Amino acid sequence: MPSTLDDLDRAILRILRMDGRRPNAEIAQAVSLSPSACLRRIRMMESRGVIAGYTVVMGREEEEDRGVDVVVQVTLDRQTEDYLSRFEHAVRQCPEVRECFLMTGDVDYWLRLRMDSVAAYEEIHGEVLSRLPGVTRISSSFAMRDALRPKRGRK
């Protein structure tokens, strides 16, 4: 198999991104391959690291529905390797941070936090985020909903 992905590989990946538990036979039928050929392609992509793993996206339980996702843009004083490393190490110690991306452009980092409430975020903002190494500016936005998740009552 070539080292680059072909159209069949990309089609398989699109299906798996939408439903990682979809049976191989269904994937194979959707991309017009035999089940054995489809499974070989999937295993090859797994072994090459194209597919790094499978995960569970948790449903919104009653308590989690009351929570809030916060997108935080962070600007550092400097972008030296030392500053970036210290910041990333400190962020790893904050379990509320679900994602942390080093960015190009006007901000240095983009974080996503899941908080129980706006008040809980205010506390983390004052006691943790504003004290992270090298932070000079924090801009926070609150998500209204995840547009990629099915709405309640829909599958």
N, C-alpha and C positions, 0 to 999 in steps of 0.2 A: 504494500500500500504506500502511495507517495507520502512525503512528509507534510504536504499541504492538504487542506480539506477540500474535497470536491463537493459538487452540488448535493449528492446523496448524503454525505456526512453532515452538511449544514441542515438538510431537511430533517435528519434524525435528531440533531441537536435542538432544532426548533420544537419538535414534538416533546423531547425529554424536558426541555425548559418549562413547558406548559404543564406537563404531568410526568414526573420522574418515575412514577409507579405504573405507567402504561405498559401492558404486556408486550413482550417482544413480537408476538405474532401480529398484534394490531399495528405496531410501528412498521414492521416489515410490509404489511399490506398497504399501509398509507404511502410508503415510498417505493412500492413495486419491486420489492426484493423478496427472496425466500427468507424464512425465519432464520436459517443457519447463516446465511450471508449477512443479514442484518445484525445478528448477534456477534459475528466476527468483527464487523465494523465497530460496534459499540465497545467490545473488549479491547480492540486496538486503540481506540480513542482514550479509553481508561488507562491503558498501559503507557501511552505517550503523554499522559497528563492533560490532554484536551478536556477530558471529563475528570475533574479532580475529586468528585464525590457527589453524594446525594444528600439531601437535607429535608427537614420537615418544616413546613411553614405552618405555624400554629394558628388555629382558629381563634376568633375573638370570643373569649369567654366573657361572661357578665362582668367580672371584675376588671378584665383587661379593657373592656369597652370604655370604662371610665378614665382610662389612662390617656396620655397625650404623647405624640411623637414630636420631638423638637429637632429642627435642623439648625445647627450652629456653625457659623463661619468664623474662623479664628485667624487673626493676623499676628504673626510673630515680629519681634523687634528686629531679628536678623534671620537669614536663611542659611546659616552655616551648618555644616554637618553636625557639629556639636549641639547647636540649638535644636535642630530637627530631631536628633536622637534623644535628647533629654525630654523634649515635649512628648514624643511617641512613647517613651518608657513611662512617663507619668500618666498618660491617657490609658495605658493598659491596666493601670491600678484602679481605674474608675469603672465599676461594673455597669453603670447606667449607660455608658457609651457603647452602642451596638455596632456602629461603623465609624471608621476614621479614614479619610482619604487625603493624601497630599495632593494639592491642586496646582494648576497653573493659573495665571491671571491675577486678579486683585487680592484674593485671599490665599492664605497658605494651607489651611486645613478646612475640611468640611466634615462635621461630625453629625451623627444621628443618635439621639438619646430617646429612650422610652421612659417616661416618668408617670407617676401616679396622678400628678396634678400640676397645675401651674405653680402653686406654692412650693411643691417639692422641687421643681426646676429652679425656682428663685433661690432656694437654699443651696442647691448644687452649684448654681452660677456664682453665688457669693463666696462659698466656702471651698470650692474645688476648681472650677473652670478659670475663674479670674486669678487664681494663684498658680496655675500651671506655668512651668518655666518659659520665659520669653514672651508671654502673651502681652500684646499691646492693645488689641481690639477684639471684641466679641460682638457678633450680630446674630440674634436668635429669631427664628420664625417657627410658628406652631402649625402643624399639619391639620387640615380640616378632615381629610380622609385619604386613604390609600386608593387611588384611582385604579390600580391594577387588581385589587381584591374584589371578588364578587360582592355585590350589595346584599344586604340581608334579604332572605327570602328567595334569592336566586342561587343557582348552582353554577 
